[in-house]
Structure formats: structure tokens, C-alpha cells
Amino acid sequence: MRLATWNVNSIRARVTRTVEFCVREHIDVLARRRARPEPVERRGDRQP
């Protein structure tokens, strides 16, 4: 069994590339995590 993990911001925008990767690499299970910046990172602020 082949397993792959991926942190991704928008799976919808990359669905074609994701499927191609899974087929090419013979991936059985794809675990994904939505990579989301912390609110502080989004605003560009820094914590003291």
C-alpha cells in the first residue's frame, strides 16, 4: 500500500494535478491537510 500526505491551500484549484500525481505514483491513500496561515500571519503583523 502506498500512502502520500499533502498540505494544500486549495484542493479544487489543484485537483487535476493531484489526480495525475496519484495515478503516476500509484498512490492508494492520499491524506491532505488544509494549510492555513494563522490570523497573525495573514495580516502580516508580528506578535511581540
C-alpha positions as CSV (number, residue, x, y, z in Angstrom):
1,M,0.0,0.0,0.0
2,R,1.3,3.4,-0.9
3,L,0.5,6.5,1.2
4,A,1.0,10.1,0.5
5,T,0.4,13.3,2.5
6,W,-0.1,16.8,1.3
7,N,-0.6,20.2,2.9
8,V,-2.6,22.2,0.4
9,N,-4.4,25.6,0.3
10,S,-6.9,24.9,-2.4
11,I,-7.5,21.3,-3.5
12,R,-10.1,22.5,-6.1
13,A,-7.5,24.5,-7.9
14,R,-5.1,21.5,-8.0
15,V,-7.4,18.6,-8.4
16,T,-6.2,17.7,-11.9
17,R,-2.5,17.8,-10.8
18,T,-3.4,15.8,-7.6
19,V,-5.1,13.0,-9.5
20,E,-2.3,12.9,-12.1
21,F,0.2,12.5,-9.2
22,C,-1.8,9.8,-7.5
23,V,-2.1,7.8,-10.7
24,R,1.5,8.3,-11.8
25,E,2.9,7.3,-8.3
26,H,0.3,4.5,-7.8
27,I,-1.0,6.1,-4.5
28,D,-3.6,4.1,-2.7
29,V,-4.3,6.6,0.1
30,L,-3.9,10.4,0.0
31,A,-4.1,12.3,3.3
32,R,-4.5,16.0,2.9
33,R,-4.4,18.9,5.3
34,R,-5.7,22.3,4.6
35,A,-2.7,24.6,5.1
36,R,-4.0,27.8,6.5
37,P,-1.9,30.6,7.9
38,E,-2.5,31.9,11.4
39,P,-4.5,35.1,11.6
40,V,-1.4,37.0,12.6
41,E,0.5,35.7,9.5
42,R,-2.4,36.6,7.2
43,R,-2.3,40.3,8.4
44,G,1.4,40.5,8.2
45,D,1.5,41.5,11.9
46,R,4.1,40.2,14.3
47,Q,3.5,39.2,17.9
48,P,5.6,40.9,20.5
